[in-house]
């Protein structure tokens, strides 16, 4: 399975703005949390999961998210394909990150906040993998 954007939308009328994502099904979500990077130069990565899947939604600001499907969790290849996504809080787009991917996350605006949703509770499984930010070839 490949990462994909579940498109959101909005409606504006005299009352204001309504943002929605009618195609995102939260049935499998067990946990939610937010992250805010310390500044726009900081890149949080590479972290991911062999089993857990996640969904990302920009709550405020915007984010550049890069995903890599891992071929070997002990010693991954250095030149794996990178999938680039931009999420912004102006719509309700949700990025689905299937199991088997690591991510890097960079806020593109000050005070950007990202909502993350997971299909496993914290501590339910031992499934967190981290690699140095400069591990993969750009």
C-alpha positions as CSV (number, residue, x, y, z in Angstrom):
1,X,0.0,0.0,0.0
2,X,1.3,3.5,-0.8
3,X,0.7,6.7,1.1
4,X,-2.2,8.8,-0.1
5,X,-4.0,12.1,0.5
6,X,-7.6,11.8,1.6
7,X,-8.9,15.1,0.3
8,X,-10.8,17.5,2.5
9,X,-12.8,20.6,1.5
10,X,-14.5,23.6,2.9
11,X,-17.7,25.6,2.5
12,X,-18.0,29.4,3.1
13,X,-21.2,31.3,3.6
14,X,-22.5,34.3,5.6
15,X,-22.0,32.4,8.8
16,X,-18.3,31.6,8.2
17,X,-16.2,28.7,7.1
18,X,-16.9,25.0,7.5
19,X,-14.0,22.6,6.9
20,X,-14.6,18.9,6.4
21,X,-13.3,15.6,5.2
22,X,-16.2,13.3,4.5
23,X,-14.0,10.6,3.0
24,X,-11.8,10.0,6.1
25,X,-13.0,7.0,8.1
26,X,-11.6,7.1,11.7
27,X,-12.8,3.6,12.5
28,X,-9.2,2.2,13.1
29,X,-7.9,5.2,15.1
30,X,-6.9,4.3,18.7
31,X,-4.7,7.3,19.6
32,X,-4.2,10.9,18.7
33,X,-1.5,13.4,19.5
34,X,-0.1,16.7,18.1
35,X,3.5,17.8,17.4
36,X,5.0,21.3,16.9
37,X,8.6,21.6,15.8
38,X,10.7,24.1,17.6
39,X,11.1,26.2,14.4
40,X,10.9,26.0,10.6
41,X,14.5,25.0,10.2
42,X,14.1,21.8,12.4
43,X,13.3,18.6,10.6
44,X,11.9,15.7,12.8
45,X,12.9,12.4,11.3
46,X,13.4,9.7,10.3
47,X,10.9,7.8,12.5
48,X,8.4,5.2,11.5
49,X,6.7,1.9,12.0
50,X,6.8,-1.6,10.5
51,X,3.3,-2.5,11.7
52,X,1.5,0.7,12.9
53,X,-0.2,3.0,10.3
54,X,-0.8,6.7,10.9
55,X,-2.7,9.6,9.6
56,X,-1.5,13.2,9.5
57,X,-3.6,16.4,9.5
58,X,-2.3,20.0,9.6
59,X,-4.2,21.7,12.4
60,X,-2.4,25.1,12.0
61,X,0.2,26.3,9.5
62,X,1.7,23.9,7.0
63,X,4.1,21.0,6.8
64,X,6.4,19.2,4.4
65,X,6.3,15.5,5.0
66,X,8.6,13.0,3.3
67,X,7.9,9.3,3.5
68,X,10.1,6.3,2.7
69,X,9.0,2.7,2.4
70,X,11.6,0.6,4.3
71,X,13.1,-2.4,2.6
72,X,15.1,-3.8,5.6
73,X,14.4,-2.5,9.1
74,X,17.9,-3.4,10.4
75,X,19.9,-1.9,7.5
76,X,17.7,-0.1,5.0
77,X,19.0,0.8,1.6
78,X,20.3,4.4,1.4
79,X,18.7,5.5,-1.8
80,X,15.0,4.4,-1.3
81,X,12.3,6.3,-3.1
82,X,11.0,9.4,-1.2
83,X,7.4,10.5,-1.4
84,X,6.9,14.3,-0.8
85,X,3.7,15.8,0.5
86,X,2.6,19.3,1.7
87,X,-0.2,19.5,4.2
88,X,-1.7,22.8,5.2
89,X,-4.4,23.9,7.6
90,X,-6.5,25.6,4.9
91,X,-8.1,22.3,4.0
92,X,-8.9,19.1,5.8
93,X,-6.6,16.9,3.8
94,X,-5.4,13.8,5.7
95,X,-2.2,12.0,4.7
96,X,-2.5,8.2,5.2
97,X,0.8,6.6,6.1
98,X,0.6,2.9,5.7
99,X,2.6,0.5,7.9
100,X,6.2,0.1,6.7
101,X,7.1,3.7,6.3
102,X,9.4,6.2,8.0
103,X,8.7,10.0,7.9
104,X,10.4,13.3,8.2
105,X,8.3,16.3,9.2
106,X,9.2,20.0,8.8
107,X,6.9,22.8,9.7
108,X,6.9,25.4,7.0
109,X,5.4,28.3,9.0
110,X,6.1,29.3,12.6
111,X,3.8,27.7,15.2
112,X,2.5,25.0,12.8
113,X,0.8,22.1,14.5
114,X,0.3,18.6,13.1
115,X,-2.3,16.1,14.4
116,X,-1.2,12.5,14.2
117,X,-3.5,9.5,14.5
118,X,-2.5,5.9,15.0
119,X,-4.1,2.5,14.9
120,X,-2.2,1.3,18.0
121,X,-2.2,2.6,21.6
122,X,1.1,3.8,23.1
123,X,3.0,0.8,24.4
124,X,0.6,-1.7,22.8
125,X,3.3,-3.0,20.4
126,X,7.1,-2.5,20.2
127,X,7.2,-0.9,16.7
128,X,9.2,2.3,16.7
129,X,12.2,2.7,14.4
130,X,14.5,5.7,14.1
131,X,17.3,6.5,11.6
132,X,19.6,9.5,11.6
133,X,18.3,12.5,9.6
134,X,21.2,12.2,7.1
135,X,20.9,8.4,6.7
136,X,19.0,8.4,3.4
137,X,20.3,9.9,0.2
138,X,18.3,12.9,-0.9
